[in-house]
């Protein structure tokens, strides 16, 4: 299960805005599945391409996941 606000902040850090509704649909999924599903969304992929000049690749997925897990696992 993902933390929606954390995932939104992570994508924003990558220059990609995701809406509350887009993230809310991913809450039941694990972080990898949520990131993959969001990046597979045509609109979100287009935002990523606008921000980075290319489509997201496996390295981007791994980087997003690594950062998400690091932030998620830090002491509160």
KOLGUVO-838725 format. One record per residue (C-alpha): x negated, y negated, z. Coordinates in nm, 3 decimals. Example, Ala and Ser with C-alpha at 12.3 -4.5 7.8 and 13.67 -1.06 7.14 Angstrom:
BEGIN
@X=-1.230	Y=0.450	Z=0.780
@X=-1.367	Y=0.106	Z=0.714
This chain:
BEGIN
@X=0.000	Y=0.000	Z=0.000
@X=-0.139	Y=-0.340	Z=-0.096
@X=-0.142	Y=-0.674	Z=0.080
@X=0.041	Y=-0.899	Z=-0.170
@X=-0.110	Y=-1.233	Z=-0.063
@X=-0.460	Y=-1.087	Z=-0.066
@X=-0.411	Y=-0.949	Z=-0.416
@X=-0.273	Y=-1.283	Z=-0.538
@X=-0.568	Y=-1.469	Z=-0.389
@X=-0.809	Y=-1.224	Z=-0.546
@X=-0.662	Y=-1.270	Z=-0.894
@X=-0.658	Y=-1.648	Z=-0.843
@X=-1.028	Y=-1.629	Z=-0.759
@X=-1.072	Y=-1.474	Z=-1.103
@X=-0.876	Y=-1.761	Z=-1.259
@X=-0.564	Y=-1.553	Z=-1.312
@X=-0.240	Y=-1.661	Z=-1.147
@X=0.004	Y=-1.383	Z=-1.061
@X=0.351	Y=-1.457	Z=-0.932
@X=0.508	Y=-1.334	Z=-0.611
@X=0.743	Y=-1.117	Z=-0.819
@X=0.458	Y=-0.964	Z=-1.023
@X=0.268	Y=-0.871	Z=-0.709
@X=0.577	Y=-0.761	Z=-0.514
@X=0.642	Y=-0.488	Z=-0.769
@X=0.302	Y=-0.340	Z=-0.682
@X=0.337	Y=-0.331	Z=-0.302
@X=0.405	Y=0.045	Z=-0.281
@X=0.094	Y=0.130	Z=-0.485
@X=-0.263	Y=0.176	Z=-0.378
@X=-0.499	Y=-0.111	Z=-0.468
@X=-0.652	Y=0.054	Z=-0.777
@X=-0.310	Y=0.139	Z=-0.922
@X=-0.184	Y=-0.214	Z=-0.847
@X=-0.483	Y=-0.378	Z=-1.017
@X=-0.457	Y=-0.148	Z=-1.319
@X=-0.084	Y=-0.208	Z=-1.354
@X=-0.117	Y=-0.584	Z=-1.319
@X=-0.395	Y=-0.600	Z=-1.579
@X=-0.190	Y=-0.380	Z=-1.813
@X=0.091	Y=-0.638	Z=-1.801
@X=0.073	Y=-0.831	Z=-2.131
@X=0.131	Y=-1.170	Z=-1.972
@X=-0.128	Y=-1.118	Z=-1.700
@X=-0.378	Y=-0.975	Z=-1.952
@X=-0.324	Y=-1.289	Z=-2.165
@X=-0.393	Y=-1.509	Z=-1.860
@X=-0.711	Y=-1.312	Z=-1.796
@X=-0.816	Y=-1.353	Z=-2.158
@X=-0.748	Y=-1.728	Z=-2.142
@X=-0.960	Y=-1.754	Z=-1.828
@X=-1.248	Y=-1.533	Z=-1.943
@X=-1.235	Y=-1.533	Z=-2.324
@X=-1.194	Y=-1.156	Z=-2.336
@X=-0.969	Y=-0.878	Z=-2.220
@X=-1.031	Y=-0.717	Z=-1.881
@X=-1.254	Y=-0.411	Z=-1.882
@X=-1.353	Y=-0.134	Z=-1.641
@X=-1.620	Y=-0.354	Z=-1.479
@X=-1.356	Y=-0.616	Z=-1.400
@X=-1.130	Y=-0.353	Z=-1.247
@X=-1.413	Y=-0.219	Z=-1.031
@X=-1.515	Y=-0.570	Z=-0.923
@X=-1.158	Y=-0.664	Z=-0.832
@X=-1.115	Y=-0.340	Z=-0.640
@X=-1.448	Y=-0.377	Z=-0.456
@X=-1.365	Y=-0.732	Z=-0.348
@X=-1.010	Y=-0.635	Z=-0.250
@X=-1.133	Y=-0.345	Z=-0.035
@X=-1.404	Y=-0.557	Z=0.127
@X=-1.156	Y=-0.829	Z=0.220
@X=-0.889	Y=-0.580	Z=0.325
@X=-1.127	Y=-0.392	Z=0.555
@X=-1.282	Y=-0.694	Z=0.725
@X=-1.196	Y=-0.745	Z=1.091
@X=-0.899	Y=-0.978	Z=1.142
